[in-house]
Amino acid sequence: MNEQITPAQAAAALAQASSVRVVSPADVRTLTAYLLGLGAAVAGILAASWWTLSHESPMGFSFSVAGYAAVIALLVAIQRRARSTPRGFKRIYTWGLGATMTLYVIGVMWFSFTRPWLSAAVFLPYCLLVALPAWAAAVMIRRAAR
Amino acid sequence: MTDIQHARFRIDEVIHAPVRFSIVAALAQADEAEFAAVRDAVQVSDSVLSKQVTILEAAGYVVVRKGYVGKRPRTWLRLSKTGAVALQEHLAALRAIADGMPLGGGSVDTTADDASS
């Protein structure tokens, strides 16, 4: 490029670049709420599945699965309102949700193959642990977007 | 006389235009952004943004994805790896010009050739 750019023009262009904001605080809140909700929903369905099956309530199990599906649909609808995703969101979301779902599967296998049924004092804290990776991802997204 | 090339030769002509520069700088902050969000951030009309995005897409700097949210069509934009590299090089060139230095350090005598010996 042979056109002369003065130092002042270059500095103004740099200032212009740093002033543009496409990821809004509302988008960050939406995506944070989405991840927090996902973690709670997965932990909730795990706890509900364990409780309804250990109390021999197939109807209860069906309702809890239906409720989980409704919550997930609502969360996806909320997430779609975000008009942008901050840099790194995809990577953090993948790892966070992946870890939560892995712990969920382990939890299902654990209570399915353990007899007598696991007690609430043992299994409910595990359900909380299942939610933690998704919740940690929500915190990381919020911090990364600042 | 100096062999150090002035930083202006490293300015990216595609990105240099003010609107395109703002678009690329905005997309650098996001994994992906909706067309309307970029339009609002850069403060241009739909037609202007569409035209500039077409140029950036042809240069390989921006990737355009079309889809639906419910029944509503939506367009998402993201910066390609090529675009991200080009932006970093462009920013480095601008910083060098702003600092009065060529890329790679050292100083450049920008005055006219000294006629006196």
Interface residues (C-beta under 8 A of the other chain):
Chain A: M1 N2 E3 Q4 I5 T6 P7 Q9 A10 A11 A13 L14 Q16 A17 S18 V20 R21 V22 V23 S24 D27 R80 R83 S84 T85 P86 R87 G88 F89 K90
Chain B: R8 F9 I11 E13 H16 P18 F21 S22 A25 A26 L27 A28 Q29 A30 D31 E32 A33 E34 A36 A37 V38 A41 V42 V69 L91 L94 R95 I97 A98 D99 G100
